Amino acid sequence: MVDRLPYDLHGLDEKPILQANAGQFVTLFGGLPTPDQAEQLVCQLQEANFWTLFPVSNTPTDSPDFAPEHYWRGNVWPCLNWLIYQGLRRYGFHELADDLARRSFALLTKAGFWEYYHPQSGHGLGGHSFSWAAVMLDMIASTDSR
């Protein structure tokens, strides 16, 4: 556990979540992990607490902070999924990347273009008609199963 945070929390009305979150999977996009580290990340990504019916939950579902109707508390963000998708492809996890693309596209067909989504029901949340949800179209167009 972190004793002292590297920034001042004065004035913030929320406490940071100091645990594993989907941000760690974005390192795949940047090419930062070694192949062994990438394998470990992909194993963790596929666990049920991140790989929900509509992945990727940005806060694990088994976290006491999981509240997917609130910003960054367990929802699915199209831009985050796109980065993870690209990272999976970069490291050769094409089949898993294609599955993420299909499940992300299912959010569009189910709910339309939203800011973020509920990882279990697929309901759209936040702002409606968000253009960044279009990255999910890019993902499905780039799959190996075209």
N, C-alpha and C positions, 0 to 999 in steps of 0.2 A: 504494500500500500504506500502511496505517496504521502510523505509527511508535509512537504511544503510544495505548493504549486509554483511554477515559474512565472506566474502572472498574477495580477491583483484581481480579486473577485469582487471588490467593492462596487456596488451598484448593480450587480447582476442578480436577476430574480430566479435563476436556475443554477443548480449545482452541476458541474461537469460529470460525465459518466467516465470514471477512470477504470475501464476494463476493455477487454477485446471488443472490437466493433468492425464493421465492414470496411472501414478506412484502411485496415491492414491489407486487404485484398487489392487495393489500388496500387500497391507497390509493384504488383505484377505488370501493370501498365507501364510503369517507369523502368522496368527491367532491373530493379534493385536486388531482388533475392537471387541467391545461387540456385541452381537446379534442385538441390536437396531442400532448400528452404521453400522454393516454389511448390514442391511436392507436398510439404507439410501444410502450407497455406491452403492448397487445393483440398486436402483431406479435411481441414477445418471448415472450409467453405461448404463442403457437402454435408456437414452435420445438420441435423434437423433444426437446430436453433438459428441457423443462418439460411439454410436451403429450404425455405418454406414452400407452400403450395405455389406462391408467386415470389420467387427469390429476387433479390437478396435483402433480407431484413437487415437494416443498418445497425440495429441493436439486437443482440441475441434474444430470442423469445423466452429463454429461461432466466433472463436478467430481472431483478426486482424493479429496474427502471423501464422495462418494456411497456410502452404505451403508444401503440402505432397511430393513434389519432393525433398525436402531438409531434411537432417538428423534431426530427432526429432522435426519436425514441423507439424505433423499431419499424419504420416504414420503408417502402421501396421507392428509391429515387431513380428515374430514368437515366440521368447523367451518371450516377454512380454505377448502375448496371452496365452502361456503355463502356466505361473505363475498365471494369472488371472483365467484361467480354473481350475487349481488345487485349488485356493482359493474359487471359487464358489462351487466346490464339497465339500470342507471342511466345508462350512457353510450350506450345504444342498440344494443349488440352482442347483440341478442336471439337470433339464430341460433346464435352461439357459446355463449351462456349455455345455450340449450336442449341443445346437444351436451354441454356439461359436465354438465348435469342427467342426461341419459340415461346417460352413461358412469359417473357417480357412482352412479346407481341400479343399474347393472350390478354394481357392487361388492357391494351388498346382496344381489342375487339370486344372485350367485356364492358369496359367503363369509358373509353374515349381518352382524350388528351387531358391529363391532369398534372398538377405539380408533383404529387407523390401518391402512393397507393398503399392500401392495407395489405400486408403480406399474406394474410390467410383468406380474406374474403375477396380481394381484388378490387374493392370499392375505391373509386377515385377520391382523393383528399386534397385539401389546400385549394389553390387557385385552379380554375377550369380553363381550358383552351391554352395550356402552356405549350409553347412551341418546342421546348427541349424534349418533350415526350416523343418527338419525331425521330430522335436518335434510335428508338426501338425499331423504326422502319429500316434504318441503316443496318441494324444488327440482323434483322431477318433477311434482308437482301444480300447480306454477306455470308450467310451460312453455307456449309458444304452440302446441304440437302436441298438445294434450290431445284 
